[in-house]
Amino acid sequence: MSQVTIYLEPETLDIAKTSAARAHVSVSKWFSQLALAEHARTQPGSLFAALEEIDRVHGTAGRDDLDFLLDPTTRYAGLGQDVPREPMDG
């Protein structure tokens, strides 16, 4: 395993420490995960690249709270009401 020295502004270090604590990992592990995520995100054909394209098209880029994708009340907000369904028996 390699060792790396980085220089950060105090505010940036505070952000990294808070983010690492929220993820329940060390700051070192958090930076490692950040590097791996960035690598995966930039690989052509990756799931991350596909999701990034969806974000670009639908204007969701930069959102930290992607829970709206899982919640139908917000996912489909603004689409209007469904058309009444026809009965299946004819």
C-alpha positions as CSV (number, residue, x, y, z in Angstrom):
1,M,0.0,0.0,0.0
2,S,1.3,3.4,-0.9
3,Q,1.4,6.5,1.3
4,V,0.4,9.9,-0.1
5,T,0.8,13.4,1.3
6,I,-1.8,16.0,0.3
7,Y,-2.2,19.6,1.3
8,L,-5.7,20.9,2.0
9,E,-7.2,24.1,3.2
10,P,-8.5,23.7,6.8
11,E,-12.1,24.1,5.6
12,T,-11.6,21.3,3.0
13,L,-10.1,19.0,5.5
14,D,-13.1,19.6,7.8
15,I,-15.4,18.7,5.0
16,A,-13.4,15.5,4.3
17,K,-13.4,14.5,8.0
18,T,-17.1,15.1,8.3
19,S,-17.8,13.1,5.1
20,A,-15.6,10.2,6.3
21,A,-17.3,10.2,9.7
22,R,-20.7,10.1,8.0
23,A,-19.6,7.1,5.9
24,H,-18.1,5.4,9.0
25,V,-14.6,5.2,7.4
26,S,-11.2,6.7,8.0
27,V,-10.3,9.9,6.0
28,S,-7.7,7.8,4.2
29,K,-10.3,5.2,3.1
30,W,-12.7,8.0,2.2
31,F,-10.2,9.6,-0.2
32,S,-9.5,6.1,-1.6
33,Q,-13.2,5.6,-2.3
34,L,-13.4,9.0,-3.8
35,A,-10.6,8.2,-6.2
36,L,-12.2,4.8,-7.2
37,A,-15.6,6.4,-7.7
38,E,-14.1,9.1,-9.9
39,H,-12.3,6.5,-11.9
40,A,-15.5,4.4,-12.4
41,R,-17.5,7.5,-13.2
42,T,-15.2,8.5,-16.1
43,Q,-14.9,5.1,-17.7
44,P,-16.8,4.9,-21.0
45,G,-19.7,2.6,-20.9
46,S,-19.8,2.5,-17.1
47,L,-23.0,2.7,-15.1
48,F,-21.7,5.9,-13.6
49,A,-21.2,7.4,-17.0
50,A,-24.7,6.4,-18.0
51,L,-26.2,7.9,-14.8
52,E,-24.2,11.1,-15.4
53,E,-25.7,11.3,-18.9
54,I,-29.2,10.9,-17.4
55,D,-28.4,13.6,-14.9
56,R,-27.2,15.9,-17.7
57,V,-30.4,15.3,-19.8
58,H,-32.9,15.5,-16.9
59,G,-31.2,18.4,-15.0
60,T,-30.4,16.3,-11.9
61,A,-26.7,16.8,-12.0
62,G,-25.1,17.8,-8.7
63,R,-27.9,16.6,-6.6
64,D,-26.7,14.8,-3.4
65,D,-30.2,13.6,-2.5
66,L,-31.0,11.0,-5.2
67,D,-33.7,9.5,-3.0
68,F,-36.1,11.3,-5.3
69,L,-35.4,8.4,-7.8
70,L,-36.9,5.9,-5.3
71,D,-39.9,7.9,-4.2
72,P,-42.7,7.8,-6.7
73,T,-44.4,10.9,-5.2
74,T,-41.4,13.0,-6.2
75,R,-40.1,10.9,-9.1
76,Y,-43.3,11.5,-11.1
77,A,-44.1,15.0,-9.6
78,G,-45.3,17.4,-12.3
79,L,-46.4,14.7,-14.8
80,G,-50.0,15.3,-14.2
81,Q,-52.7,12.8,-13.5
82,D,-53.1,9.4,-15.1
83,V,-55.8,8.8,-17.7
84,P,-58.5,6.5,-16.3
85,R,-57.8,2.9,-17.1
86,E,-60.1,0.9,-19.3
87,P,-61.5,-2.3,-17.8
88,M,-59.8,-5.5,-18.8
89,D,-63.1,-7.4,-19.6
90,G,-63.7,-5.4,-22.7
